Amino acid sequence: MNLVHLNKSKFVLTHLIFWVGVWFFYVYFFSYNSNNTSYVTWFSSFLLPITMVTSYFVIYYLIPRFLLAKKYFLFTLYSLYTLVFSTYLILIAIFGSLIFLSNLEVKNMPPMSRNYIFILILVYLVVTVVSFVSLLNHSFEATSKNKILENKILETQLQSLKKQIHPHFLFNTLNTIYGFALKQSESTPEIILKLSNLLDYILYQVNKPKVFLKDEIEHIQEYVDLEKIRFQETLAVNFNKENISETVEIAPMLLIPFVENAFKHGSIIEGQLKVNISIKMENDDLFFSISNSFHHLQLEENKKGIGLENIKKRLELLYLNQFDLQTKIENNLYEVNLWVKNLNPKIHV
């Protein structure tokens, strides 16, 4: 039996069990103050198909075609038609039972089966319950589809953002290797080794939904070391790390783009490019701060490249309502401060 047949079998069995339950429900209520078991059994059996037809018409025609399509006037109109038609069928069931089950003797009818209003309420109680369950099922399916679509969009957007980041690492480091290779510098093998570590992180680790914060910091350190080799005496870096947990995880390459932007758009002022990096944990919260020296005339250029907007977009996709990102300019320093709260729960992927 394949999956389709299995699902169909489960569907049929579930509906069968439900309607058998409804039949017993009818028998129970119509047996109130009556010992006429035969009448109750047959009357419940007459009423059940009417309930089934009405319920299936509502959930498979009226709800999907009009209610879910937001055609409320037509839904109301056809619901009234359904009420009138089902009322007519219920009346036929009552009079048919009176004729064939009690030989036109009203006193032989169970008390509850004489009350037309009660019967109508009972039938539409079942129809309402079935319709409510159907709407819940539609809502659940719609939510599931939206979640799947949202995850696909999220994954596509994240991959797009990551691809924007990758070339910058390669461009900067390869330029560094090229320059030192021309000089036949002894630092070239060290640079190549650090680049290989970065490439491993970019090409493999970055595809994981999460990486350890300590690994991200290690690659930031490698990136800084590469830049130190490239800038030599013109670079002054202060890298501070506090209370870094061995188990805290973050999205891959969450912090590195800020570091890259600091070097890419930073300015050498008074003979030095100054970069200050601070990463610390307080409980489950991550505080990240980075600043670089720059000329005010380069503010527009500072907005290019990877761009804070793209980084912010990625943060919104991964840590919605969990982060705060702020920038400020003071004393020829461009500063970015990021606060990511509550890193213990799983991130969105």
Secondary structure as GFF3:
##gff-version 3
##sequence-region A 1 349
A	DSSP	alpha_helix	3	30	.	.	.	ID=ss1
A	DSSP	alpha_helix	37	57	.	.	.	ID=ss2
A	DSSP	pi_helix	58	67	.	.	.	ID=ss3
A	DSSP	alpha_helix	72	100	.	.	.	ID=ss4
A	DSSP	three_ten_helix	106	108	.	.	.	ID=ss5
A	DSSP	alpha_helix	111	114	.	.	.	ID=ss6
A	DSSP	alpha_helix	116	182	.	.	.	ID=ss7
A	DSSP	alpha_helix	188	203	.	.	.	ID=ss8
A	DSSP	three_ten_helix	205	207	.	.	.	ID=ss9
A	DSSP	beta_strand	211	212	.	.	.	ID=ss10
A	DSSP	alpha_helix	213	231	.	.	.	ID=ss11
A	DSSP	three_ten_helix	232	234	.	.	.	ID=ss12
A	DSSP	beta_strand	235	242	.	.	.	ID=ss13
A	DSSP	beta_strand	249	250	.	.	.	ID=ss14
A	DSSP	alpha_helix	256	265	.	.	.	ID=ss15
A	DSSP	beta_strand	273	282	.	.	.	ID=ss16
A	DSSP	beta_strand	285	293	.	.	.	ID=ss17
A	DSSP	three_ten_helix	296	298	.	.	.	ID=ss18
A	DSSP	alpha_helix	299	302	.	.	.	ID=ss19
A	DSSP	alpha_helix	308	318	.	.	.	ID=ss20
A	DSSP	beta_strand	323	330	.	.	.	ID=ss21
A	DSSP	beta_strand	333	340	.	.	.	ID=ss22
###
